[in-house]
Amino acid sequence: MLEDGKTVEIAMIGREGVNGLSAVFGAPAAENWSQVLIAGSVLKINTQILRQEFNRGGMLQFLFLGYANNFVKQISQKVICNTHHLMEERLCSWPLALHDRNKNDILSITQEQMAFFLGANRPSVTLVAQSLRAKIY
């Protein structure tokens, strides 16, 4: 969140992911924040226990390092998308990414929420959504 209250999503975590992964690596807590958008189940584990298991090596370490690599790729892609893609393109890809991380085919998301995560204002999301709808029909 910026000083003026504006936001933009830098990454999306779903059932495939881990929030707070930096703690496993012994790094300080991230300066950004997380928000739950779709209700679901979550598992929580003591950081010290998880770090000990990670430091043993093996499959958990392999999986976490692979996930961290993919997470960096996602953030890099998000920077490029936010910089070079039009709002219409971003509005098309964001719900698809959300759907990929959700078990349900129905996404109960408001235009206000989409605007919040896309770093846009709601009226621009409404105009783009109307334009996309007109192209379909």
C-alpha positions as CSV (number, residue, x, y, z in Angstrom):
1,M,0.0,0.0,0.0
2,L,1.3,3.4,-1.0
3,E,1.3,6.5,1.2
4,D,-1.7,7.9,-0.7
5,G,-3.7,4.7,0.0
6,K,-3.4,3.3,-3.5
7,T,-2.6,-0.4,-3.9
8,V,-1.5,-2.8,-6.6
9,E,-1.2,-6.5,-6.4
10,I,2.3,-7.9,-6.7
11,A,1.5,-11.6,-6.5
12,M,-1.3,-14.0,-6.0
13,I,-1.1,-17.0,-3.7
14,G,-3.7,-19.8,-3.7
15,R,-3.9,-23.4,-2.6
16,E,-0.5,-24.0,-4.4
17,G,1.3,-21.5,-2.3
18,V,2.9,-20.4,1.0
19,N,2.5,-17.1,2.7
20,G,5.4,-15.9,4.8
21,L,8.0,-18.0,3.0
22,S,10.7,-15.6,3.9
23,A,10.5,-16.6,7.5
24,V,11.5,-20.2,6.5
25,F,14.7,-18.7,5.0
26,G,15.4,-16.7,8.1
27,A,14.8,-13.4,6.4
28,P,13.0,-10.5,8.0
29,A,9.3,-10.2,7.5
30,A,8.2,-8.7,4.2
31,E,7.1,-5.0,4.2
32,N,4.0,-5.8,2.1
33,W,0.8,-7.3,3.4
34,S,-1.6,-10.1,2.4
35,Q,-5.3,-10.1,2.0
36,V,-7.6,-13.0,1.8
37,L,-10.0,-12.6,-1.2
38,I,-11.8,-16.0,-1.3
39,A,-12.7,-17.9,1.8
40,G,-11.1,-21.4,2.2
41,S,-9.0,-23.5,4.5
42,V,-5.5,-22.7,5.6
43,L,-2.8,-24.7,7.4
44,K,-0.6,-23.0,9.9
45,I,2.7,-24.3,11.2
46,N,5.2,-23.1,13.8
47,T,8.0,-21.2,11.9
48,Q,10.8,-22.8,14.0
49,I,9.6,-26.3,13.3
50,L,9.1,-25.6,9.6
51,R,12.6,-24.0,9.4
52,Q,14.2,-27.0,11.1
53,E,12.6,-29.3,8.6
54,F,13.6,-27.1,5.7
55,N,17.2,-27.0,6.9
56,R,17.3,-30.8,6.9
57,G,17.2,-30.7,3.1
58,G,15.2,-33.2,1.3
59,M,11.9,-32.9,-0.5
60,L,10.5,-30.0,1.6
61,Q,13.5,-27.9,0.9
62,F,13.3,-28.8,-2.8
63,L,9.6,-27.9,-3.0
64,F,10.0,-24.6,-1.1
65,L,13.0,-23.5,-3.3
66,G,11.1,-24.3,-6.4
67,Y,8.0,-22.4,-5.1
68,A,10.2,-19.4,-4.2
69,N,11.6,-19.4,-7.8
70,N,8.1,-19.5,-9.3
71,F,7.0,-16.8,-7.0
72,V,9.8,-14.5,-8.1
73,K,8.8,-15.3,-11.7
74,Q,5.2,-14.3,-10.9
75,I,6.3,-11.0,-9.4
76,S,8.5,-10.3,-12.4
77,Q,5.7,-11.0,-14.8
78,K,3.3,-8.8,-12.7
79,V,5.8,-5.9,-13.0
80,I,5.9,-6.3,-16.8
81,C,2.2,-6.7,-17.1
82,N,1.4,-3.7,-14.9
83,T,3.9,-1.6,-16.9
84,H,3.2,-2.6,-20.4
85,H,-0.3,-4.0,-20.7
86,L,-3.5,-2.1,-21.1
87,M,-6.2,-2.2,-18.4
88,E,-8.3,-4.4,-20.7
89,E,-5.6,-7.0,-20.9
90,R,-5.0,-6.9,-17.1
91,L,-8.7,-7.1,-16.4
92,C,-8.9,-10.3,-18.6
93,S,-5.9,-12.0,-17.0
94,W,-6.5,-11.3,-13.4
95,P,-9.8,-13.3,-13.0
96,L,-8.1,-16.2,-14.8
97,A,-5.2,-16.2,-12.4
98,L,-7.7,-16.1,-9.5
99,H,-9.7,-18.9,-11.0
100,D,-6.5,-21.0,-11.3
101,R,-6.1,-20.8,-7.5
102,N,-9.7,-21.4,-6.6
103,K,-11.6,-24.6,-6.4
104,N,-14.9,-23.0,-7.5
105,D,-15.8,-21.9,-11.0
106,I,-17.8,-19.0,-9.6
107,L,-15.8,-15.9,-8.5
108,S,-17.8,-13.6,-6.3
109,I,-15.7,-10.5,-6.9
110,T,-16.8,-6.9,-7.1
111,Q,-15.5,-4.4,-9.5
112,E,-14.3,-2.4,-6.5
113,Q,-12.2,-5.4,-5.4
114,M,-10.8,-5.9,-9.0
115,A,-9.9,-2.2,-9.1
116,F,-8.2,-2.5,-5.7
117,F,-6.0,-5.4,-6.8
118,L,-5.3,-4.0,-10.3
119,G,-4.2,-0.6,-8.9
120,A,-7.0,1.1,-10.8
121,N,-10.2,3.0,-9.9
122,R,-13.6,1.4,-10.0
123,P,-15.0,3.5,-12.8
124,S,-12.2,2.5,-15.2
125,V,-12.8,-1.2,-14.4
126,T,-16.6,-0.6,-15.1
127,L,-15.8,1.0,-18.5
128,V,-13.4,-1.8,-19.5
129,A,-15.8,-4.5,-18.3
130,Q,-18.6,-2.9,-20.4
131,S,-16.4,-2.7,-23.4
132,L,-15.5,-6.4,-23.1
133,R,-19.1,-7.3,-22.7
134,A,-20.0,-5.4,-25.9
135,K,-17.3,-7.3,-27.8
136,I,-18.9,-10.6,-26.7
137,Y,-22.4,-9.7,-27.7
